[in-house]
């Protein structure tokens, strides 16, 4: 269980279903989990989660339509250095640029572009959908503690994060070549996979995130 | 690498499981949420609810089932049956479904699939295709295989993929309920024709059938109801068998 005094805020900006994400965090946390579209709520948060399903441009527009939200995120994550988790398109928004349905600026927190997955094997299906085995170096990040490389997580996406710096790719999967599964630096991480849909692994991952104080190892 | 998904399907009528698993330790074997928990704990890769509730006034029962399942199960859940409008989709997603499966509504109005994919994203739009052999081709049927549409199945699948479907749930109406295996020719023809994943369904009676759906039918996932419902095979047995037969599955 995550420590007391954690106050998780899941940002609601009209992107898909947040109920299951909220349930997974409630399951892993003894403390407060709130789903909100109020930028002010980020001030009291100990941990911030940005989910996202659908298309990049739509998600960015949805987030932009909540007055003050993008600014509040930057303040709390960049200035206040609160532990941040982006999930799926929420992770992709951390990039410099998204190339799904035209070009859309991301937050530019982690340098890179979100590009179409192009498996070397043309028979591989897009979207990349289902359970894939994570490849990562054990012991490199607090949130991955307790997991062995090869642990499975649930993915569903057609675009992925092509990061400019390899050391900011914390995990990848093989799908006709490497596909980015997790990025991060400092107090922020992002997962292409859905921890809230990844059964035992996912719940343990969320618990790790909620225990994390935002410091690297 | 990506693993082949094993997907149990639960038929739900007015909020109750039809043909449920005979797990003796379940307090209420007709409760879909209890069944979902069993499959979740067993490591099912996804779960599908097929809502077969006929009467309109009882249709809201599925929302409660989905919402309750989302409280306890942290796995992807698809809901099919009676998905006809954007509002139906929105309500199911808000209740906690991850994907919805569209069948008759796509045949009535193919552009509905386009609209749904644009609004909610391809990742949550599954198009269900019920196909049957007719002379030298496969045709789409509705109403449990009783009503023909005259639509050729492979071209239809390609069109649905073009319209933004993220996945196809393919059921052979010739094979459904026969326990004689998937229609491999149909499965492979569609799986090879579309760029999106295809879930094979209809006809599973043995674990070899599950393997064949992938190795010969080229399906990305296999869905079965009765072999799991009646306890013929467990999810774990199925996965262990498939792995041994060379189909990579998630075992942990």
Boltz contact constraints between the chains, C-beta under 6 A:
constraints:
  - contact:
      token1: [A, 17]
      token2: [B, 93]
      max_distance: 6.0
  - contact:
      token1: [A, 17]
      token2: [B, 94]
      max_distance: 6.0
  - contact:
      token1: [A, 19]
      token2: [B, 70]
      max_distance: 6.0
  - contact:
      token1: [A, 19]
      token2: [B, 96]
      max_distance: 6.0
  - contact:
      token1: [A, 20]
      token2: [B, 70]
      max_distance: 6.0
  - contact:
      token1: [A, 20]
      token2: [B, 96]
      max_distance: 6.0
  - contact:
      token1: [A, 23]
      token2: [B, 70]
      max_distance: 6.0
  - contact:
      token1: [A, 23]
      token2: [B, 71]
      max_distance: 6.0
  - contact:
      token1: [A, 24]
      token2: [B, 74]
      max_distance: 6.0
  - contact:
      token1: [A, 53]
      token2: [B, 121]
      max_distance: 6.0
  - contact:
      token1: [A, 54]
      token2: [B, 121]
      max_distance: 6.0
  - contact:
      token1: [A, 125]
      token2: [B, 196]
      max_distance: 6.0
  - contact:
      token1: [A, 125]
      token2: [B, 197]
      max_distance: 6.0
  - contact:
      token1: [A, 125]
      token2: [B, 220]
      max_distance: 6.0
  - contact:
      token1: [A, 126]
      token2: [B, 195]
      max_distance: 6.0
  - contact:
      token1: [A, 127]
      token2: [B, 123]
      max_distance: 6.0
  - contact:
      token1: [A, 127]
      token2: [B, 166]
      max_distance: 6.0
  - contact:
      token1: [A, 129]
      token2: [B, 197]
      max_distance: 6.0
  - contact:
      token1: [A, 130]
      token2: [B, 2]
      max_distance: 6.0
  - contact:
      token1: [A, 130]
      token2: [B, 5]
      max_distance: 6.0
  - contact:
      token1: [A, 131]
      token2: [B, 3]
      max_distance: 6.0
  - contact:
      token1: [A, 131]
      token2: [B, 45]
      max_distance: 6.0
  - contact:
      token1: [A, 131]
      token2: [B, 250]
      max_distance: 6.0
  - contact:
      token1: [A, 132]
      token2: [B, 2]
      max_distance: 6.0
  - contact:
      token1: [A, 152]
      token2: [B, 250]
      max_distance: 6.0
  - contact:
      token1: [A, 156]
      token2: [B, 123]
      max_distance: 6.0
  - contact:
      token1: [A, 174]
      token2: [B, 1]
      max_distance: 6.0
  - contact:
      token1: [A, 175]
      token2: [B, 2]
      max_distance: 6.0
  - contact:
      token1: [A, 197]
      token2: [B, 76]
      max_distance: 6.0
  - contact:
      token1: [A, 199]
      token2: [B, 74]
      max_distance: 6.0
  - contact:
      token1: [A, 199]
      token2: [B, 75]
      max_distance: 6.0
  - contact:
      token1: [A, 202]
      token2: [B, 74]
      max_distance: 6.0
